[in-house]
């Protein structure tokens, strides 16, 4: 990915900080997709990133790993603990050295993340050896370590499972393999992009538990991207709400879910609240649809769907809060507290 402008910010991060994202801005072609995205994650912290499809969640995760298209123009700064330079504008060679070692990702659909022609044990072992360098484990030791990792993520008979091809495993088992690959090098940051969407409820709960235990045992940070608010309430301590390529609200999960301030957050929570359903069984909805990528209105990006919008909303609202990790950007914030 290419940088919009030369970066002059320092590349060091505070000792407890794993990730610092400042002013992240992404354009692809004529489309302006991410606007001034700013957030940070500390060591051991689990942060949720929520919003409707098209809000910019997955694009943010791809930007963190340098997986955007070659024609993407990227501005701002992405600083990761243990990496001596800003990742925005970094060469592909440098980014490849960071992926899987300092930051790893668990994707939504494991069948597209795994190589169908390789045994899963070899794929886990490859994740180990590719970053091992001189003096690292040989292939045999890496395969033994792969079996240990498959055991850690709860695969039954891990030695036999290591010999299987992806199509021979269930969806939940394949997602555990992807998790084993992601955790293979003890990354400082684990990014999970809708990792349980395709799983049934029982399997989802088991995989979530494995993910949380995996990051806790390594004192790693986690960015968990999902549209499922109940998952965020279960596994995350802090939440970022995205809409139109912007972070519109942020704060501790309990605070944001109990007392949302941005009108989009309020609508999102109401639309998922079964207790708020009408006697006929209909949930509240947010009118309209998310505009096409890059076609968001000027000013407040939510104003075309907001029942509280006024002429003032044609101007971009300032961030109200002590820092980017806690606050909201809304001209007419909500004030009432939701029933718990």
C-alpha positions as CSV (number, residue, x, y, z in Angstrom):
1,X,0.0,0.0,0.0
2,X,1.2,3.5,-0.7
3,X,1.3,6.4,1.7
4,X,-0.6,9.7,1.0
5,X,2.2,11.7,2.5
6,X,5.6,11.1,4.2
7,X,5.2,10.2,7.8
8,X,7.0,12.3,10.4
9,X,5.5,11.0,13.6
10,X,7.7,9.1,16.0
11,X,7.4,5.3,15.7
12,X,7.9,4.4,19.4
13,X,4.9,3.4,21.4
14,X,4.3,3.5,25.2
15,X,5.6,0.4,27.0
16,X,2.0,-0.9,27.8
17,X,0.7,0.0,24.3
18,X,0.6,-2.6,21.7
19,X,-1.1,-0.7,18.9
20,X,-1.4,3.1,18.1
21,X,-3.5,4.1,15.1
22,X,-3.6,7.8,14.4
23,X,-5.5,9.6,11.7
24,X,-5.8,6.5,9.5
25,X,-7.2,7.6,6.1
26,X,-7.8,5.2,3.1
27,X,-8.7,6.0,-0.5
28,X,-9.1,3.4,-3.2
29,X,-9.6,4.9,-6.6
30,X,-12.0,7.8,-6.3
31,X,-13.5,6.4,-3.1
32,X,-12.6,7.8,0.3
33,X,-13.3,4.8,2.6
34,X,-11.7,5.5,6.0
35,X,-11.6,9.0,7.6
36,X,-9.3,9.9,10.4
37,X,-9.6,6.6,12.3
38,X,-7.8,6.9,15.6
39,X,-7.6,4.4,18.4
40,X,-5.1,2.4,20.5
41,X,-5.0,-1.0,22.3
42,X,-2.9,-1.8,25.4
43,X,-1.3,-5.1,26.2
44,X,-3.8,-7.6,27.5
45,X,-6.8,-5.5,26.4
46,X,-9.7,-6.8,24.3
47,X,-11.4,-4.2,22.1
48,X,-14.5,-4.8,20.0
49,X,-15.1,-3.0,16.7
50,X,-18.8,-3.0,15.7
51,X,-21.0,-1.5,13.0
52,X,-23.1,-2.6,10.0
53,X,-21.6,-4.2,6.9
54,X,-20.0,-1.4,4.9
55,X,-19.0,0.7,7.9
56,X,-15.3,0.1,7.5
57,X,-14.5,-2.5,10.1
58,X,-12.8,-5.1,7.9
59,X,-11.1,-2.4,5.8
60,X,-9.5,-1.1,9.1
61,X,-8.2,-4.6,9.9
62,X,-6.8,-5.1,6.4
63,X,-5.0,-1.7,6.7
64,X,-3.4,-2.8,10.0
65,X,-1.9,-5.8,8.3
66,X,-0.9,-4.0,5.1
67,X,-3.3,-6.2,3.0
68,X,-5.0,-3.4,1.1
69,X,-4.9,-3.3,-2.8
70,X,-1.7,-1.9,-4.4
71,X,-3.6,1.2,-5.6
72,X,-4.8,2.1,-2.1
73,X,-3.6,5.5,-0.9
74,X,-3.1,5.4,2.9
75,X,-2.4,8.3,5.2
76,X,-2.0,8.5,9.0
77,X,0.1,6.3,11.2
78,X,0.0,2.7,12.4
79,X,2.5,1.9,15.1
80,X,3.0,-1.5,16.6
81,X,5.0,-2.4,19.6
82,X,8.2,-4.3,18.7
83,X,8.3,-2.8,15.2
84,X,10.8,0.0,14.7
85,X,8.9,2.0,12.1
86,X,5.5,3.3,11.0
87,X,3.7,0.6,9.1
88,X,1.9,3.1,6.8
89,X,4.1,3.2,3.7
90,X,6.2,0.3,4.7
91,X,7.6,-2.1,2.0
92,X,5.8,-5.4,1.5
93,X,8.9,-7.2,2.6
94,X,8.8,-5.4,6.0
95,X,5.1,-6.0,6.3
96,X,5.4,-9.7,5.6
97,X,7.9,-10.0,8.4
98,X,5.4,-8.4,10.8
99,X,2.3,-10.4,9.8
100,X,2.0,-13.6,11.8
101,X,4.8,-12.6,14.2
102,X,3.8,-9.3,15.8
103,X,0.2,-9.2,14.6
104,X,-1.9,-12.1,13.4
105,X,-5.4,-12.4,12.0
106,X,-8.3,-14.9,12.4
107,X,-10.5,-14.6,9.3
108,X,-14.2,-15.1,9.0
109,X,-14.2,-18.1,6.7
110,X,-11.5,-20.7,7.4
111,X,-12.0,-22.5,4.1
112,X,-10.7,-19.5,2.3
113,X,-7.9,-18.9,4.8
114,X,-6.5,-22.5,4.7
115,X,-4.7,-24.1,1.7
116,X,-6.9,-27.0,0.6
117,X,-3.9,-28.9,-0.8
118,X,-1.9,-29.0,2.4
119,X,-2.4,-31.0,5.6
120,X,-3.4,-28.7,8.4
121,X,-0.4,-29.7,10.6
122,X,1.9,-28.6,7.8
123,X,0.1,-25.3,7.5
124,X,0.6,-24.7,11.3
125,X,4.2,-25.7,11.1
126,X,4.8,-23.4,8.1
127,X,3.5,-20.5,10.2
128,X,6.3,-21.3,12.7
129,X,9.2,-21.9,10.3
130,X,8.5,-18.9,8.1
131,X,9.4,-16.5,10.9
132,X,11.9,-18.8,12.7
133,X,15.1,-17.5,11.0
134,X,18.5,-19.1,11.8
135,X,18.6,-21.2,14.9
136,X,14.8,-21.8,14.8
137,X,13.1,-25.1,14.9
138,X,13.6,-27.5,12.0
139,X,10.7,-29.0,10.1
140,X,10.4,-31.9,12.4
141,X,10.3,-29.8,15.6
142,X,7.9,-27.4,13.9
143,X,5.5,-30.3,13.2
144,X,5.7,-31.4,16.8
145,X,4.9,-27.9,17.9
146,X,2.0,-27.8,15.5
147,X,0.5,-30.8,17.2
148,X,0.9,-29.0,20.5
149,X,-0.9,-26.0,19.2
150,X,-3.7,-28.0,17.7
151,X,-4.1,-29.6,21.1
152,X,-4.2,-26.2,22.8
153,X,-7.1,-25.0,20.6
154,X,-9.1,-28.1,21.5
155,X,-8.9,-30.3,18.5
156,X,-9.6,-33.9,19.4
157,X,-6.7,-36.4,18.6
158,X,-4.4,-33.5,17.4
159,X,-1.8,-35.8,16.0
160,X,-4.4,-37.4,13.7
161,X,-6.0,-34.0,13.0
162,X,-2.6,-32.7,11.9
163,X,-2.6,-35.2,9.0
164,X,-6.1,-34.1,7.8
165,X,-6.8,-31.8,4.9
166,X,-9.2,-28.8,5.6
167,X,-12.1,-30.4,3.8
168,X,-11.9,-33.4,6.2
169,X,-12.6,-31.2,9.2
170,X,-15.8,-29.5,10.3
171,X,-16.2,-25.7,10.2
172,X,-15.5,-25.4,13.9
173,X,-12.4,-27.6,13.6
174,X,-11.1,-25.6,10.7
175,X,-11.6,-22.3,12.6
176,X,-9.5,-23.8,15.5
177,X,-6.8,-24.6,13.0
178,X,-6.8,-21.0,11.8
179,X,-6.6,-19.9,15.5
180,X,-3.6,-22.2,16.0
181,X,-1.9,-20.7,13.0
182,X,-2.6,-17.2,14.3
183,X,-1.2,-18.0,17.8
184,X,1.8,-20.0,16.6
185,X,4.3,-17.1,17.1
186,X,2.8,-15.6,20.2
187,X,1.8,-12.3,18.4
188,X,1.4,-9.1,20.5
189,X,-1.9,-8.4,18.7
190,X,-4.6,-10.8,17.5
191,X,-7.1,-9.4,15.0
192,X,-10.3,-11.4,14.7
193,X,-12.6,-10.5,11.8
194,X,-16.0,-12.1,12.4
195,X,-14.4,-15.4,13.4
196,X,-17.5,-17.1,14.5
197,X,-20.1,-15.9,12.0
198,X,-20.4,-19.2,10.1
199,X,-20.5,-21.4,13.2
200,X,-23.6,-22.6,15.1
201,X,-24.2,-21.2,18.6
202,X,-22.6,-24.1,20.6
203,X,-19.5,-24.2,18.5
204,X,-19.3,-20.4,18.5
205,X,-19.2,-20.3,22.3
206,X,-16.3,-22.9,22.4
207,X,-14.3,-21.0,19.8
208,X,-14.8,-17.7,21.6
209,X,-13.6,-19.2,24.8
210,X,-10.5,-20.6,23.1
211,X,-9.7,-17.2,21.5
212,X,-10.0,-15.4,24.9
213,X,-7.9,-18.0,26.7
214,X,-5.3,-17.9,23.9
215,X,-4.8,-14.1,24.1
216,X,-5.0,-14.1,28.0
217,X,-2.3,-16.8,28.3
218,X,0.0,-14.7,26.1
219,X,-0.9,-11.4,27.6
220,X,-1.7,-10.3,24.0
221,X,-4.0,-7.5,22.8
222,X,-7.1,-8.3,20.7
223,X,-9.2,-6.4,18.2
224,X,-12.4,-8.3,17.7
225,X,-14.5,-7.2,14.7
226,X,-18.1,-8.3,14.7
227,X,-21.7,-7.3,14.1
228,X,-22.9,-9.4,17.0
229,X,-23.2,-7.1,20.0
230,X,-23.7,-10.0,22.4
231,X,-20.3,-11.3,21.5
232,X,-18.7,-8.0,22.2
233,X,-20.4,-7.8,25.6
234,X,-19.1,-11.3,26.4
235,X,-15.4,-11.1,25.3
236,X,-14.5,-7.4,25.1
237,X,-13.7,-4.7,27.7
238,X,-13.9,-1.7,25.4
239,X,-15.8,-1.0,22.1
240,X,-15.3,1.2,19.1
241,X,-18.4,1.9,17.0
242,X,-17.8,2.6,13.2
243,X,-20.1,4.1,10.6
244,X,-19.2,5.5,7.2
245,X,-15.5,4.8,7.6
246,X,-15.3,6.8,10.9
247,X,-15.2,5.9,14.6
248,X,-18.4,7.6,15.9
249,X,-18.3,6.4,19.5
250,X,-15.8,4.7,21.8
251,X,-15.6,3.7,25.5
252,X,-15.9,0.8,28.0
253,X,-18.4,-1.8,26.8
254,X,-20.7,-1.4,29.8
255,X,-20.8,2.4,29.5
256,X,-21.5,2.5,25.7
257,X,-24.1,-0.3,25.8
258,X,-25.9,1.2,28.8
259,X,-25.7,4.8,27.8
260,X,-25.0,5.2,24.1
261,X,-24.4,8.9,23.1
262,X,-24.2,8.7,19.3
263,X,-27.6,8.3,17.6
264,X,-26.2,5.5,15.4
265,X,-25.0,3.6,18.5
266,X,-28.4,4.1,20.0
267,X,-30.2,2.7,16.9
268,X,-27.8,-0.2,16.6
269,X,-28.4,-1.3,20.2
270,X,-32.2,-0.8,19.9
271,X,-32.3,-2.9,16.8
272,X,-30.7,-5.8,18.6
273,X,-32.7,-5.6,21.8
274,X,-35.3,-8.3,21.9
275,X,-36.9,-6.8,25.0
276,X,-37.7,-3.7,22.9
277,X,-39.6,-5.6,20.3
278,X,-43.2,-4.6,19.7
279,X,-46.1,-6.9,20.7
280,X,-46.2,-8.1,17.1
281,X,-42.6,-9.2,17.4
282,X,-41.0,-6.4,15.4
283,X,-37.7,-4.9,16.5
284,X,-36.9,-1.2,16.1
285,X,-35.0,-0.5,12.9
286,X,-32.7,2.2,11.5
287,X,-34.4,3.6,8.5
288,X,-32.7,3.4,5.1
289,X,-29.5,1.6,4.3
290,X,-25.8,2.2,4.6
291,X,-24.8,4.3,1.6
292,X,-22.4,2.8,-0.9
293,X,-18.7,2.8,0.0
294,X,-17.3,6.3,-0.5
295,X,-20.7,7.9,-1.1
296,X,-21.3,9.1,2.4
297,X,-22.7,12.6,2.9
298,X,-20.7,15.5,4.1
299,X,-20.9,16.4,7.7
300,X,-22.2,13.8,10.0
301,X,-22.0,10.5,8.0
302,X,-25.2,9.2,9.7
303,X,-27.4,12.3,9.1
304,X,-29.2,10.8,6.1
305,X,-30.7,8.0,8.3
306,X,-31.0,9.9,11.6
307,X,-34.4,11.1,12.9
308,X,-32.7,13.8,15.0
309,X,-30.7,15.4,12.2
310,X,-30.8,19.2,11.7
311,X,-29.0,21.6,9.4
312,X,-26.2,21.7,11.9
313,X,-25.5,18.1,11.0
314,X,-24.3,19.1,7.6
315,X,-21.0,20.0,9.4
316,X,-18.8,17.3,10.7
317,X,-19.3,17.0,14.5
318,X,-16.2,17.4,16.7
319,X,-15.2,14.5,19.0
320,X,-16.6,15.0,22.5
321,X,-14.6,13.1,25.1
322,X,-11.3,13.0,27.0
323,X,-9.4,11.1,24.4
324,X,-10.0,9.0,21.2
325,X,-10.7,5.9,23.4
326,X,-13.7,7.4,25.1
327,X,-16.2,9.8,23.6
328,X,-18.5,10.3,20.6
329,X,-19.0,12.5,17.6
330,X,-22.6,13.7,17.4
331,X,-24.3,17.1,17.3
332,X,-27.4,15.9,19.1
333,X,-26.3,13.1,21.4
334,X,-28.7,10.8,23.3
335,X,-28.9,11.2,27.0
336,X,-31.2,8.6,28.4
337,X,-29.8,5.4,29.9
338,X,-30.9,2.1,28.4
339,X,-32.5,-0.5,30.7
340,X,-30.0,-3.3,31.5
